[in-house]
Amino acid sequence: MKLLSLSWTHRDRVCAARETLAGVPVERVLADLKGRGYAEAVAVSTCNRFELYVAAQANQTLAAAPILAALEELAGAALASQADVREDDAAVDHLFCVAAGLDSLVVGETEILGQVKAGYETAKAAGMTGKRLNVLFQRALFVGKKVRTETALASGSLSVPSVAVQLAETIFGRLEGKSALILGAGAMAELAAKHLAAKGVSKLVVANRTWDRAYQLAARYQGEAVKWETFPAELERADVVISSTGAPTAVLTHEIVKAAVRRRGGRSLFMIDIAMPRDIEESVHAIDGVYLYRLEDLEAIVAKNMASRAEAVAAARRIVDAKAAEFVAWARSLSTGRELSLKHSEYQA
């Protein structure tokens, strides 16, 4: 075996391991593996997945157990029982599906391709990619672009934030005249702001630990930025809260939300947590008048979107199958002394 992938994704009904891994910096994982003698590894960490790809050198074999043990030591938690382990051809196929958006919670989402690229570039900068993983990830990026260019997979609601806004619209019927609070100012928060603004919310408030980022995001969508320490007061006025910070622990506790609800005069509060690790304590759902939705609650909307994309999914799957077979043939040729050719223009990142 020369290639191994370990995955924790939104498909897991139990997300404890994924939530734990979301709090472990990718750079730390790579440094730890390098210290243990692994020369090639790429980690991809998003709100919906944590994936690790490890390639063996010519005189090295790979086994999942010691890598899982290393991750458990880093995370300080049990992870192995929730891991999806794939080897060689299956690992290649999986990565290409991920890059194509076929394995996402929202099938066809556009963000995952950039996240795969970011994971690859981080590993490359850390000196953790060699020929095998360089070609693998360059091909994966090519496949992702090809699927989005040649199929209709990238149509409709294409991101977790867009589905979150769909959910809010379903709850209220329409969002015109409603007030929204966004916690966080990263890529997911920006997408949420974009979709909320497009739906005509009357007031958009952004809070982030870094004031400048909150201000810049709010300004792009005619919203209002508030200091992070003042966001609990905004809970008194908001109709919907979408939280997507990178905090290691919950930023919306039961106590904070309960205090805000007492001052809302009986108005319901809808909260959507699209962060990983989670931003909102699960016990908040038990507070009268509070309705909490999490990543796994978006699946019903995703399933509805999928019904109209069967043809596009099949077309994307054909591309993935063909390109995965090409890569596998090339990888096998490395051990024969007669390396097959892969066109440079096709896998250039």
C-alpha positions as CSV (number, residue, x, y, z in Angstrom):
1,M,0.0,0.0,0.0
2,K,1.4,3.4,-1.0
3,L,-1.5,5.8,-0.3
4,L,-3.8,6.0,2.7
5,S,-6.7,8.3,3.5
6,L,-8.4,8.8,6.9
7,S,-11.7,10.7,6.9
8,W,-14.2,12.1,9.3
9,T,-17.1,13.8,7.5
10,H,-20.7,15.0,7.7
11,R,-21.8,11.5,6.8
12,D,-20.9,10.4,10.4
13,R,-24.0,10.5,12.6
14,V,-21.7,10.9,15.6
15,C,-19.7,14.1,15.0
16,A,-17.6,14.1,18.2
17,A,-14.4,13.0,16.5
18,R,-14.9,15.5,13.7
19,E,-15.6,18.3,16.1
20,T,-12.4,17.4,18.1
21,L,-10.2,17.3,15.0
22,A,-11.6,20.7,13.8
23,G,-9.8,22.2,16.8
24,V,-6.4,20.7,15.9
25,P,-4.3,23.0,13.6
26,V,-3.4,21.3,10.3
27,E,0.2,22.6,10.7
28,R,0.5,20.8,14.0
29,V,-0.7,17.5,12.4
30,L,1.8,17.8,9.6
31,A,4.6,18.6,12.0
32,D,3.8,15.6,14.2
33,L,3.7,13.2,11.3
34,K,7.0,14.6,9.9
35,G,8.5,14.0,13.3
36,R,7.3,10.4,13.2
37,G,9.1,9.7,9.8
38,Y,6.2,10.3,7.4
39,A,7.5,12.3,4.4
40,E,4.3,13.0,2.5
41,A,1.0,14.0,4.1
42,V,-1.8,16.5,3.3
43,A,-4.6,17.4,5.7
44,V,-7.9,19.0,4.7
45,S,-10.0,20.6,7.5
46,T,-13.4,22.2,6.9
47,C,-16.6,22.7,8.9
48,N,-17.8,19.4,7.4
49,R,-14.8,17.2,7.3
50,F,-11.3,16.4,8.4
51,E,-9.3,14.3,6.0
52,L,-5.7,13.1,6.0
53,Y,-3.8,11.7,3.0
54,V,-0.5,10.0,3.6
55,A,1.8,8.6,0.9
56,A,4.5,6.0,1.4
57,Q,8.1,6.2,0.1
58,A,9.6,3.5,-2.0
59,N,10.9,1.5,0.9
60,Q,8.0,2.2,3.3
61,T,4.7,0.6,4.0
62,L,1.6,2.3,5.4
63,A,-0.8,1.2,8.1
64,A,-3.7,3.2,9.5
65,A,-3.3,2.2,13.2
66,P,-0.1,4.1,14.0
67,I,-1.4,7.3,12.2
68,L,-4.7,7.0,14.0
69,A,-2.8,6.6,17.3
70,A,-0.8,9.8,16.5
71,L,-3.9,11.8,15.8
72,E,-5.6,10.5,19.0
73,E,-2.5,11.7,20.9
74,L,-2.7,15.1,19.3
75,A,-6.4,15.5,19.8
76,G,-6.5,13.9,23.2
77,A,-9.6,11.9,22.3
78,A,-10.7,8.6,20.7
79,L,-11.0,8.9,17.0
80,A,-10.3,5.5,15.4
81,S,-13.8,4.1,15.6
82,Q,-15.3,7.0,13.6
83,A,-12.6,7.0,10.9
84,D,-13.3,6.0,7.3
85,V,-10.1,4.4,6.1
86,R,-9.3,4.0,2.4
87,E,-6.3,2.6,0.7
88,D,-4.7,3.2,-2.7
89,D,-7.3,3.3,-5.5
90,A,-10.2,3.9,-3.1
91,A,-8.3,6.9,-1.5
92,V,-7.7,8.4,-5.0
93,D,-11.4,8.0,-5.9
94,H,-12.5,9.6,-2.7
95,L,-10.2,12.6,-3.0
96,F,-11.4,13.2,-6.6
97,C,-15.0,13.0,-5.4
98,V,-14.3,15.5,-2.6
99,A,-12.7,17.9,-5.0
100,A,-15.6,17.5,-7.4
101,G,-18.1,18.4,-4.7
102,L,-19.7,14.9,-4.8
103,D,-19.0,14.1,-1.2
104,S,-20.1,17.4,0.3
105,L,-23.1,18.0,2.5
106,V,-24.3,20.3,-0.2
107,V,-23.4,18.4,-3.4
108,G,-21.7,20.6,-5.9
109,E,-20.6,23.3,-3.4
110,T,-17.9,25.6,-4.6
111,E,-16.0,26.1,-1.4
112,I,-14.5,22.6,-1.1
113,L,-12.2,23.1,-4.1
114,G,-10.5,26.1,-2.5
115,Q,-10.3,24.2,0.8
116,V,-8.6,21.2,-0.9
117,K,-6.2,23.6,-2.5
118,A,-5.5,25.4,0.8
119,G,-4.8,22.0,2.5
120,Y,-2.4,21.0,-0.3
121,E,-0.6,24.4,-0.3
122,T,-0.2,24.2,3.5
123,A,1.4,20.8,3.2
124,K,3.6,21.8,0.3
125,A,4.8,24.9,2.3
126,A,5.6,22.5,5.2
127,G,7.7,20.3,2.9
128,M,5.3,17.4,3.3
129,T,4.6,16.7,-0.4
130,G,6.6,14.7,-2.9
131,K,6.0,13.6,-6.4
132,R,3.1,11.3,-5.5
133,L,1.0,13.7,-3.5
134,N,1.9,16.7,-5.7
135,V,0.5,15.0,-8.7
136,L,-2.4,13.5,-6.8
137,F,-3.6,16.9,-5.5
138,Q,-2.9,18.8,-8.7
139,R,-5.0,16.2,-10.5
140,A,-7.7,16.5,-7.9
141,L,-7.9,20.2,-8.4
142,F,-8.1,19.7,-12.2
143,V,-10.9,17.2,-11.7
144,G,-12.8,19.6,-9.5
145,K,-12.5,22.4,-12.1
146,K,-13.4,20.0,-14.9
147,V,-16.6,18.9,-13.2
148,R,-17.7,22.4,-12.5
149,T,-17.0,23.5,-16.1
150,E,-18.4,20.5,-18.0
151,T,-21.4,19.5,-15.8
152,A,-24.4,21.3,-14.2
153,L,-23.4,20.0,-10.8
154,A,-22.6,23.6,-9.7
155,S,-26.2,24.9,-9.8
156,G,-28.7,25.9,-7.2
157,S,-27.7,26.2,-3.6
158,L,-24.0,25.5,-3.5
159,S,-22.8,26.0,0.0
160,V,-23.7,25.3,3.6
161,P,-24.3,29.1,4.2
162,S,-26.7,29.2,1.3
163,V,-28.7,26.3,2.6
164,A,-28.7,27.9,6.1
165,V,-30.3,31.0,4.6
166,Q,-32.7,28.8,2.7
167,L,-33.7,27.3,6.0
168,A,-34.2,30.7,7.6
169,E,-36.4,31.7,4.7
170,T,-38.4,28.5,5.1
171,I,-38.9,29.3,8.8
172,F,-40.0,32.9,8.2
173,G,-41.7,32.6,4.8
174,R,-39.6,35.6,3.7
175,L,-36.7,37.4,5.1
176,E,-37.6,41.0,4.1
177,G,-38.0,43.1,7.2
178,K,-36.1,40.6,9.4
179,S,-32.9,41.2,11.4
180,A,-29.9,38.9,11.2
181,L,-26.8,38.5,13.3
182,I,-23.7,36.8,12.0
183,L,-21.0,35.7,14.3
184,G,-17.7,35.3,12.6
185,A,-16.1,37.0,9.5
186,G,-14.5,34.1,7.6
187,A,-15.4,32.6,4.3
188,M,-18.5,30.9,5.6
189,A,-19.7,34.0,7.4
190,E,-19.2,36.1,4.2
191,L,-21.3,33.7,2.2
192,A,-24.0,33.8,4.8
193,A,-23.9,37.6,4.7
194,K,-24.1,37.5,0.9
195,H,-27.1,35.3,0.8
196,L,-28.9,37.1,3.6
197,A,-28.4,40.5,1.8
198,A,-29.7,39.0,-1.4
199,K,-32.9,37.9,0.4
200,G,-33.5,41.4,1.6
201,V,-33.0,41.3,5.4
202,S,-33.7,44.7,6.8
203,K,-30.7,44.7,9.2
204,L,-27.5,42.7,9.0
205,V,-25.2,42.8,12.0
206,V,-21.7,41.2,12.1
207,A,-19.6,40.5,15.2
208,N,-16.1,39.1,15.1
209,R,-13.2,39.0,17.6
210,T,-11.2,41.0,15.1
211,W,-13.0,44.3,14.6
212,D,-11.5,45.2,11.3
213,R,-12.7,42.0,9.7
214,A,-16.2,42.5,11.1
215,Y,-16.3,46.0,9.8
216,Q,-15.1,45.1,6.3
217,L,-17.6,42.2,6.0
218,A,-20.5,44.4,7.2
219,A,-19.5,47.2,4.8
220,R,-19.6,44.9,1.8
221,Y,-23.2,44.1,2.4
222,Q,-24.5,47.4,3.8
223,G,-24.6,45.9,7.3
224,E,-23.4,47.0,10.7
225,A,-20.4,45.8,12.6
226,V,-20.4,45.6,16.4
227,K,-17.7,44.8,18.9
228,W,-17.4,41.2,19.8
229,E,-18.0,41.8,23.5
230,T,-21.3,43.5,22.7
231,F,-22.9,40.8,20.5
232,P,-25.0,39.3,23.4
233,A,-27.0,42.5,23.3
234,E,-27.8,42.0,19.6
235,L,-29.5,38.7,20.5
236,E,-32.3,40.7,21.9
237,R,-33.1,42.2,18.5
238,A,-32.1,39.5,15.9
239,D,-34.7,37.3,14.3
240,V,-32.1,34.8,13.0
241,V,-28.5,34.1,14.2
242,I,-26.0,32.4,11.9
243,S,-22.8,31.4,13.7
244,S,-19.6,30.5,12.0
245,T,-16.5,31.3,14.1
246,G,-13.3,29.4,14.5
247,A,-13.6,29.3,18.2
248,P,-12.4,26.1,19.9
249,T,-15.4,26.1,22.3
250,A,-19.0,27.4,22.2
251,V,-19.4,31.2,22.0
252,L,-23.1,31.1,22.6
253,T,-23.7,29.4,25.9
254,H,-27.0,28.4,27.5
255,E,-26.7,31.3,30.0
256,I,-26.0,34.0,27.3
257,V,-29.0,32.9,25.2
258,K,-31.4,32.5,28.1
259,A,-30.5,36.0,29.4
260,A,-31.3,37.4,25.9
261,V,-34.5,35.5,25.6
262,R,-35.8,37.0,28.8
263,R,-35.5,40.4,27.2
264,R,-37.2,39.5,23.9
265,G,-40.8,39.9,24.9
266,G,-41.8,36.4,23.8
267,R,-40.4,36.6,20.3
268,S,-38.9,33.4,18.9
269,L,-35.2,33.2,18.1
270,F,-33.9,31.0,15.3
271,M,-30.2,30.0,15.5
272,I,-28.2,28.2,12.9
273,D,-24.8,26.8,13.8
274,I,-22.6,26.1,10.8
275,A,-19.3,26.0,12.7
276,M,-17.1,23.1,13.6
277,P,-16.3,22.9,16.5
278,R,-19.9,24.0,17.3
279,D,-20.4,27.6,18.3
280,I,-23.7,27.1,20.1
281,E,-24.3,24.8,23.1
282,E,-26.8,22.1,22.3
283,S,-28.7,22.7,25.5
284,V,-29.8,26.1,24.0
285,H,-32.4,24.1,22.1
286,A,-34.2,23.4,25.4
287,I,-34.9,27.1,26.1
288,D,-38.5,28.1,25.4
289,G,-38.8,30.2,22.2
290,V,-35.3,29.2,20.9
291,Y,-35.0,27.0,17.8
292,L,-31.5,25.6,17.1
293,Y,-30.4,24.1,13.8
294,R,-27.0,22.5,13.2
295,L,-25.1,21.2,10.2
296,E,-26.8,17.8,10.4
297,D,-30.2,19.5,10.3
298,L,-29.5,20.9,6.8
299,E,-29.6,17.4,5.3
300,A,-33.3,17.6,4.5
301,I,-32.8,20.6,2.3
302,V,-29.8,19.0,0.7
303,A,-31.8,15.9,-0.1
304,K,-34.4,18.1,-1.9
305,N,-31.7,19.8,-3.9
306,M,-30.2,16.5,-4.8
307,A,-33.4,15.2,-6.4
308,S,-33.0,17.7,-9.3
309,R,-29.3,16.9,-9.8
310,A,-29.2,13.2,-10.6
311,E,-28.1,13.7,-14.2
312,A,-25.3,16.2,-13.2
313,V,-24.1,13.9,-10.5
314,A,-23.9,11.0,-13.0
315,A,-21.9,13.2,-15.4
316,A,-19.5,14.3,-12.6
317,R,-19.1,10.7,-11.5
318,R,-18.0,9.7,-15.0
319,I,-15.3,12.3,-15.0
320,V,-14.1,11.2,-11.5
321,D,-14.0,7.6,-12.6
322,A,-12.0,8.3,-15.8
323,K,-9.5,10.6,-14.1
324,A,-9.1,8.4,-11.1
325,A,-8.3,5.5,-13.4
326,E,-5.7,7.6,-15.3
327,F,-4.0,8.5,-12.0
328,V,-4.0,5.0,-10.7
329,A,-2.4,3.7,-13.9
330,W,0.3,6.4,-13.6
331,A,1.0,5.7,-9.9
332,R,1.4,2.0,-10.7
333,S,3.8,2.7,-13.5
334,L,6.2,4.4,-11.1
335,S,7.3,1.0,-9.8
336,T,7.8,-0.5,-13.3
337,G,10.5,1.9,-14.5
338,R,8.3,2.9,-17.4
339,E,6.4,5.9,-16.0
340,L,3.3,6.8,-18.0
341,S,2.7,10.4,-19.1
342,L,0.1,12.7,-17.6
343,K,-0.3,16.0,-19.5
344,H,1.2,18.8,-17.5
345,S,-1.6,21.2,-18.4
346,E,-4.2,18.9,-17.0
347,Y,-2.9,18.6,-13.5
348,Q,-1.3,22.1,-13.1
349,A,-2.8,23.6,-10.0
